[in-house]
Amino acid sequence: MSTLFTIGQSNKLMDALENAGFTPDDVTKLQQCRHLGMLKSVLSGQAQIITVKHVIDCDSVPYTPSCWGLEEHVNGGQLEWNPDKVELYRDERQRKVKGLAGKDLRKSLSSKQVMNANVLDYLLANPELIPNEWKKFTVYFWGTIYLGGEGPLFSIRGLCWDNGKWISVSGWLGANFLGYDMAAISK
């Protein structure tokens, strides 16, 4: 407990953070931020905050797991990451008890602007960019379809929140995709 700051100052700071739209998760991240000391330099006019642009090369050859081949890869140009321009799509038929077969979901997504595995890999390398709301879903990136190592097994890759961290997962197109399986598409 700090003896330097008064309870009143702490309350005012919390009010200001809340008014600026900070969530309790944001405050936890702020407490853990290794660059917090730099904020003092901004306050004293010795430094500036510059918005970092996260640009993902969606035309490059994506990571391919060993024993897999690349079946299809939809190029997406240079994508400046903005979660507000991403929609998590679910076909209504996925809500059925058995879900929707991957091959049928693939057909349903053929008219949509699906994101590819380059976006997935960028997000896994920069997990702080992944929206918190995604934690309740498995998010697949249908713009890249892989061929499995043994016969015509088509797979896609995705991400999900597991045991406090983001992990890479894969889905087989012969399996059913359920209501919590979402596709990342551009709005």
Backbone torsions as a table, in degrees:
resi	resn	phi	psi	omega
1	MET	NA	134.3	-177.2
2	SER	-75.9	138.1	173.3
3	THR	-105.5	-6.2	-178.4
4	LEU	-80.7	-35.9	-175.6
5	PHE	-107.0	145.3	177.8
6	THR	-81.7	162.1	176.8
7	ILE	-61.8	-37.4	178.3
8	GLY	-61.7	-42.8	178.0
9	GLN	-64.6	-42.0	179.2
10	SER	-62.5	-43.0	178.7
11	ASN	-63.4	-41.3	179.0
12	LYS	-64.6	-39.0	177.6
13	LEU	-64.2	-43.7	179.2
14	MET	-63.5	-39.5	176.8
15	ASP	-62.2	-43.3	-179.8
16	ALA	-64.5	-40.8	178.0
17	LEU	-64.1	-42.2	178.6
18	GLU	-63.7	-43.0	179.1
19	ASN	-64.2	-27.0	179.1
20	ALA	-85.0	1.1	176.2
21	GLY	93.1	10.4	178.7
22	PHE	-69.6	141.4	175.4
23	THR	-102.1	166.9	174.7
24	PRO	-56.6	-35.9	176.2
25	ASP	-62.9	-39.2	178.3
26	ASP	-63.5	-40.8	-179.9
27	VAL	-65.2	-38.9	176.2
28	THR	-62.2	-44.1	177.8
29	LYS	-62.6	-39.0	178.9
30	LEU	-62.5	-42.0	178.3
31	GLN	-61.8	-33.5	-175.8
32	GLN	-92.3	-4.4	-174.7
33	CYS	-67.4	125.3	-179.4
34	ARG	-77.2	-10.7	-179.2
35	HIS	-104.8	15.5	-175.9
36	LEU	-58.6	-36.7	179.8
37	GLY	-60.6	-27.0	-180.0
38	MET	-68.5	-22.3	179.1
39	LEU	-61.1	-33.6	178.1
40	LYS	-63.0	-36.6	177.5
41	SER	-65.7	-35.1	176.8
42	VAL	-66.7	-44.7	-179.3
43	LEU	-61.9	-33.1	-178.8
44	SER	-90.0	3.3	177.1
45	GLY	80.6	12.1	-178.9
46	GLN	-93.0	-6.5	-180.0
47	ALA	-148.8	164.1	178.5
48	GLN	-124.9	155.6	172.6
49	ILE	-97.6	125.5	179.1
50	ILE	-118.2	130.5	178.8
51	THR	-71.3	126.2	178.8
52	VAL	-84.6	132.0	175.4
53	LYS	-97.2	127.5	177.6
54	HIS	-101.2	104.3	-178.0
55	VAL	-106.3	125.9	-177.3
56	ILE	-109.2	127.4	177.3
57	ASP	-82.3	98.0	-177.8
58	CYS	-86.7	3.8	176.7
59	ASP	-98.1	-13.7	-177.8
60	SER	-74.3	160.7	178.4
61	VAL	-68.0	125.6	-176.2
62	PRO	-76.7	162.5	173.3
63	TYR	-59.3	135.5	178.1
64	THR	-124.1	117.8	179.1
65	PRO	-56.7	151.3	180.0
66	SER	-60.0	147.0	-177.5
67	CYS	70.9	7.3	176.0
68	TRP	-111.7	158.5	172.2
69	GLY	-122.7	165.6	179.3
70	LEU	-94.9	116.6	-179.6
71	GLU	-89.1	-46.8	-177.1
72	GLU	-151.9	138.3	177.2
73	HIS	-140.4	115.2	179.7
74	VAL	-86.8	113.8	178.1
75	ASN	-66.3	149.1	-178.1
76	GLY	-134.1	13.5	179.0
77	GLY	68.8	-156.5	177.9
78	GLN	-94.5	111.3	-175.6
79	LEU	-101.6	118.6	172.2
80	GLU	-83.8	116.0	-174.5
81	TRP	-63.2	124.8	175.0
82	ASN	-149.1	105.7	-176.6
83	PRO	-60.3	-21.3	178.0
84	ASP	-69.8	-16.0	-179.6
85	LYS	-103.3	15.5	178.4
86	VAL	-115.9	134.1	175.8
87	GLU	-113.8	137.5	171.7
88	LEU	-92.6	114.4	-173.4
89	TYR	-101.1	139.7	174.5
90	ARG	-138.2	126.6	175.7
91	ASP	-71.3	139.2	-178.7
92	GLU	-56.8	-30.7	-179.8
93	ARG	-68.0	-16.3	177.5
94	GLN	-69.3	-19.6	-177.8
95	ARG	-75.0	-12.6	177.8
96	LYS	-65.5	158.6	-176.6
97	VAL	-53.6	-43.7	-177.8
98	LYS	-88.0	-6.6	-179.3
99	GLY	78.5	-155.8	-176.7
100	LEU	-131.0	132.5	179.6
101	ALA	-59.3	140.5	-178.3
102	GLY	-55.7	-38.9	179.9
103	LYS	-64.9	-34.5	177.6
104	ASP	-74.2	-37.3	176.7
105	LEU	-65.6	-38.2	177.5
106	ARG	-59.5	-42.5	177.1
107	LYS	-62.8	-42.6	179.9
108	SER	-61.6	-33.3	-178.1
109	LEU	-85.3	-7.4	-173.8
110	SER	-61.6	-24.7	179.3
111	SER	-95.0	2.6	-177.5
112	LYS	-103.5	159.3	178.3
113	GLN	-90.7	82.6	-176.3
114	VAL	-76.3	146.7	176.5
115	MET	-86.5	151.3	-176.2
116	ASN	-103.0	179.6	-174.3
117	ALA	-66.2	-18.2	176.2
118	ASN	-63.1	-36.4	177.6
119	VAL	-67.5	-44.1	177.6
120	LEU	-55.1	-51.2	-176.6
121	ASP	-65.7	-35.4	176.7
122	TYR	-64.6	-43.0	179.7
123	LEU	-67.1	-38.2	177.4
124	LEU	-64.8	-32.6	177.4
125	ALA	-78.1	-19.6	-179.0
126	ASN	-132.9	65.1	-171.7
127	PRO	-62.6	-19.1	177.7
128	GLU	-65.8	-15.4	179.4
129	LEU	-85.2	-12.0	-176.5
130	ILE	-80.1	125.3	-179.7
131	PRO	-60.7	140.1	179.2
132	ASN	-57.3	-32.8	-177.9
133	GLU	-62.1	-22.7	-178.3
134	TRP	-72.2	-14.2	-175.9
135	LYS	-61.0	-22.1	-178.4
136	LYS	-90.4	4.5	-176.7
137	PHE	-128.6	165.7	161.8
138	THR	-103.8	122.9	-174.1
139	VAL	-108.2	119.9	-178.2
140	TYR	-104.1	151.9	-177.6
141	PHE	-117.0	89.6	-170.2
142	TRP	-75.0	-3.6	179.0
143	GLY	-75.0	-6.4	176.7
144	THR	-131.4	120.8	178.5
145	ILE	-114.6	132.4	-178.0
146	TYR	-108.1	154.5	173.7
147	LEU	-106.2	123.5	-178.2
148	GLY	-68.0	167.0	-175.8
149	GLY	-72.0	-19.6	-175.1
150	GLU	-122.3	91.6	176.4
151	GLY	79.0	-167.0	-173.8
152	PRO	-83.0	60.3	177.5
153	LEU	-97.9	107.3	-179.2
154	PHE	-91.1	136.1	-177.9
155	SER	-133.9	158.7	170.7
156	ILE	-127.5	161.6	179.3
157	ARG	-112.8	152.1	179.3
158	GLY	-150.3	-171.2	177.2
159	LEU	-136.5	152.7	174.6
160	CYS	-151.2	159.4	179.6
161	TRP	-88.6	122.0	-176.5
162	ASP	-143.8	123.6	178.1
163	ASN	51.9	43.4	174.2
164	GLY	81.4	13.3	177.4
165	LYS	-152.3	161.3	177.6
166	TRP	-84.4	133.7	178.5
167	ILE	-129.6	158.8	176.0
168	SER	-88.3	137.8	178.0
169	VAL	-131.9	167.5	175.2
170	SER	-132.4	153.2	177.7
171	GLY	-128.2	138.1	179.9
172	TRP	-91.0	133.7	-177.2
173	LEU	-67.7	-14.4	175.0
174	GLY	-82.6	-9.5	-179.5
175	ALA	-90.2	170.6	175.9
176	ASN	-93.1	141.0	177.0
177	PHE	-104.6	129.1	-172.5
178	LEU	-97.2	-175.7	-175.7
179	GLY	-62.9	-23.6	-179.8
180	TYR	-93.9	-1.0	177.3
181	ASP	-89.8	113.4	-175.5
182	MET	-112.4	154.9	174.5
183	ALA	-108.7	131.5	176.2
184	ALA	-82.6	118.8	178.4
185	ILE	-130.6	155.1	176.5
186	SER	-79.3	139.7	177.2
187	LYS	-75.3	NA	NA
